[in-house]
Amino acid sequence: MAFFRDETQFRNVRLVELDNGDFACSVTRLLVFSTHRLAILQRLRTSRDNVLAAVAAKGVKEITYHRDYAARWLVTLACGTEQSRRRVEEALITVWPYVAELFTAHPVERRIAGSGVGVDPSTVRDEFDSVITQVFHAAELPQPAVAPAPHGGGHRDGDHTDAMAAFVGEMQSLAREHTMGVW
């Protein structure tokens, strides 16, 4: 499915589409996304769906590593040289507008959360803020005051950043060139 869908058929938060070109930006994005995802997975461990609960329990260990890795690097960069701090500050300007979207529940998310299977992402904001506040304090960074990115049609409705088309094209190029290939 991933190899032959049009970009508008992908459903994801736009934060994950941001460019990986700058290490400070990649670390900042990883910190934000993994902190959010960890809060979701911790709650999914008690899902009424036993398979989902088991997957979440395994995922908690992995995502904890990624969150801690990103937090250590953010502190290292912010407290390092003038240039590394400037790059972290620029990364926050790039990444932070996409944070609000993480906590906006899609109707499907609300429905599965109501049944006890999933998690409404709007309910994990306090956990996210608590971790981010600790990391920013250690990094001697202020909480960013950046307006949310415009949503257009809303997240997970096929509304993407300009980077998504290039990303999907690169991801699908080999499969499209060799349509009879077995992946």
C-alpha positions, -999 to +999 in steps of 0.1 A: +000+000+000+028+025+008+044+020-026+015+029-048-007+054-030-010+090-040+003+115-014-032+126-005-040+091+006-014+091+034-027+100+068-002+114+092+006+145+112+026+170+092+054+172+118+068+139+104+071+154+069+097+181+079+131+179+063+159+160+079+186+183+065+197+200+098+207+179+128+192+204+153+159+203+135+159+165+133+166+162+170+140+188+179+114+170+158+123+137+173+120+150+208+086+165+201+072+135+182+086+108+205+074+126+237+039+128+222+040+092+209+053+078+242+024+094+261+000+078+237+017+044+239+018+044+277-020+048+277-025+022+249-009-004+272-043-006+289-063-009+256-092-032+255-076-047+224-050-072+237-029-071+205-028-033+205-019-033+242+010-057+237+024-037+207+022-006+228+040-022+257+069-031+234+068+003+218+071+021+251+106+007+255+117+018+221+101+052+221+115+059+256+150+054+241+143+078+212+128+105+235+158+103+259+183+104+230+167+135+215+164+152+249+201+146+256+211+160+222+188+190+225+204+199+259+239+193+245+233+215+214+215+243+234+242+245+260+270+241+235+284+267+212+267+299+201+261+283+167+246+251+180+223+271+203+212+293+174+205+262+153+183+248+181+164+280+184+159+280+146+148+244+148+122+253+174+108+280+151+105+254+124+091+225+145+069+242+171+041+253+148+033+216+142+030+207+179-007+217+183-017+193+155-004+164+176-032+170+201-060+175+177-082+144+177-095+131+145-131+118+146-118+082+142-094+087+172-123+100+193-145+071+184-119+044+192-109+062+224-146+062+234-147+024+230-117+019+252-094+007+224-075+039+215-064+072+230-077+106+223-045+126+217-059+157+233-057+139+266-019+136+267-010+173+264-002+176+301+023+147+300+039+161+269+042+196+284+057+182+316+085+164+298+092+193+274+093+218+302+119+196+320+140+193+288+138+230+280+147+239+316+178+217+314+186+233+280+180+268+293+155+274+266+122+293+269+090+276+258+085+287+222+057+312+214+050+302+178+016+302+163+003+268+151+008+259+114-024+263+094-043+231+089-062+235+057-084+203+057-070+192+090-044+166+100-049+130+089-072+141+061-047+141+034-035+177+040+003+177+037+033+200+036+050+208+003+077+183+013+053+153+012+052+150-026+090+148-029+091+123+000+065+100-014+081+102-049+115+092-035+100+064-013+080+050-042+106+054-070+121+019-069+087+001-066+072+021-094+102+014-116+101-023-109+063-030-106+067-067-107+092-067-078+085-085-046+089-064-015 
